[in-house]
């Protein structure tokens, strides 16, 4: 609930809750509910795309970290399983799928371009996972680590946004298989 004097945390928390409820994040409505001016809200969280990026990243980060910690094994097989499980989680997330259906062009721009903070941070998370496997001696990367992380994220994106890109059903198993093939 919003405190007596709202702040940036309240704005983010409310926006995240709206997203999870499948509600469109509208900056004017958000400012009104927080009882602050739009200028104040923009100063706190940036524009709508910046706020959406942070909200989606907060959900993405938790899911990815949870799978990275929970999945055993090692090497390329482990990385492929983490990615496949993550893609499955994203593909079954109803608020995320609702956002993709409601705003497909914005979603692709917000999540899959070089300007995307979600993509940058996801690449960094995959890079850290790869670096750990390499450090443990369980993975010999076929490419430089950053390039490999980028490619793995693009593979995952391909099987998350398949319905928007090609009209086919998203398929986490194909993502896992593609990453496994890359890391053999």
FENMORA-V789695 format. One record per residue. N is the residue number from 1. RES is the residue in one letter. SS is DSSP state (helix for helix, strand for strand, loop for the rest). PSI is psi as a letter, one per 40 degrees, with the letter a starting at -180 (none if undefined). NEAR is the number of other C-alpha atoms within 12 Angstrom. Layout:
n = (N:N)
res = (RES:RES)
ss = (SS:SS)
psi = (PSI:PSI)
near = (NEAR:NEAR)
This chain:
n = (1:2:3:4:5:6:7:8:9:10:11:12:13:14:15:16:17:18:19:20:21:22:23:24:25:26:27:28:29:30:31:32:33:34:35:36:37:38:39:40:41:42:43:44:45:46:47:48:49:50:51:52:53:54:55:56:57:58:59:60:61:62:63:64:65:66:67:68:69:70:71:72:73:74:75:76:77:78:79:80:81:82:83:84:85:86:87:88:89:90:91:92:93:94:95:96:97:98:99:100:101:102:103:104:105:106:107:108:109:110:111:112:113:114:115:116:117:118:119:120:121:122:123:124:125:126:127:128:129:130:131:132:133:134:135:136:137:138:139:140:141:142:143:144:145:146:147:148:149:150:151:152:153:154:155:156:157:158:159:160:161:162:163:164:165:166:167:168:169:170:171:172:173:174:175:176:177:178:179:180:181:182:183:184)
res = (X:X:X:X:X:X:X:X:X:X:X:X:X:X:X:X:X:X:X:X:X:X:X:X:X:X:X:X:X:X:X:X:X:X:X:X:X:X:X:X:X:X:X:X:X:X:X:X:X:X:X:X:X:X:X:X:X:X:X:X:X:X:X:X:X:X:X:X:X:X:X:X:X:X:X:X:X:X:X:X:X:X:X:X:X:X:X:X:X:X:X:X:X:X:X:X:X:X:X:X:X:X:X:X:X:X:X:X:X:X:X:X:X:X:X:X:X:X:X:X:X:X:X:X:X:X:X:X:X:X:X:X:X:X:X:X:X:X:X:X:X:X:X:X:X:X:X:X:X:X:X:X:X:X:X:X:X:X:X:X:X:X:X:X:X:X:X:X:X:X:X:X:X:X:X:X:X:X:X:X:X:X:X:X)
ss = (loop:loop:loop:loop:loop:loop:loop:helix:helix:helix:helix:helix:helix:helix:helix:helix:helix:helix:helix:helix:loop:loop:loop:loop:loop:loop:helix:helix:helix:helix:helix:helix:helix:helix:loop:loop:loop:helix:helix:helix:helix:helix:helix:helix:helix:loop:loop:helix:helix:helix:helix:helix:helix:helix:helix:helix:helix:helix:helix:helix:helix:helix:helix:helix:helix:helix:helix:helix:helix:helix:loop:loop:loop:loop:helix:helix:helix:helix:helix:helix:helix:helix:helix:helix:helix:helix:helix:helix:helix:helix:helix:helix:loop:helix:helix:helix:helix:helix:helix:helix:helix:helix:loop:helix:helix:helix:helix:helix:helix:helix:helix:helix:loop:loop:loop:loop:helix:helix:helix:helix:helix:helix:helix:helix:helix:helix:helix:helix:helix:helix:helix:helix:helix:helix:helix:loop:loop:loop:loop:loop:loop:loop:loop:loop:helix:helix:helix:helix:helix:helix:helix:helix:helix:helix:helix:helix:helix:helix:helix:helix:loop:helix:helix:helix:helix:loop:loop:loop:loop:loop:loop:helix:helix:helix:helix:helix:helix:helix:helix:helix:helix:helix:helix:loop)
psi = (i:h:i:d:h:i:a:d:d:d:d:d:d:d:d:d:d:d:d:d:e:e:i:h:h:h:d:d:d:d:d:d:d:e:f:i:i:d:d:d:d:d:d:d:e:a:a:d:d:d:d:d:d:d:d:d:d:d:d:d:d:d:d:d:d:d:d:d:d:d:h:a:a:i:a:d:d:d:d:d:d:d:d:d:d:d:d:d:d:d:d:e:h:d:d:d:d:d:d:d:d:d:g:d:d:d:d:d:d:d:e:e:i:d:e:h:d:d:d:d:d:d:d:d:d:d:d:d:d:d:d:d:d:d:d:e:e:e:h:h:h:e:i:i:d:d:d:d:d:d:d:d:d:d:d:d:d:d:e:d:e:d:d:d:d:e:e:i:h:i:h:d:d:d:d:d:d:d:d:d:d:d:e:none)
near = (16:22:15:10:13:24:24:24:21:25:42:35:28:34:39:29:24:27:33:24:18:20:23:26:34:24:33:22:21:36:30:19:23:28:22:25:20:23:17:22:33:24:19:23:29:20:21:30:28:29:35:41:37:31:33:40:32:25:27:30:27:19:26:36:23:18:28:29:19:16:22:17:18:26:29:36:26:31:48:41:35:40:47:37:34:39:38:29:29:34:32:18:23:19:26:34:28:22:31:30:20:20:21:21:17:21:31:29:22:29:39:30:20:17:16:25:27:34:34:26:27:38:36:25:32:38:29:23:36:39:26:23:27:22:17:15:14:21:28:22:29:19:17:15:27:23:18:29:34:29:28:42:40:29:33:44:39:32:36:41:36:26:20:24:19:12:13:13:19:28:29:31:26:26:35:33:28:29:39:27:18:24:30:18)
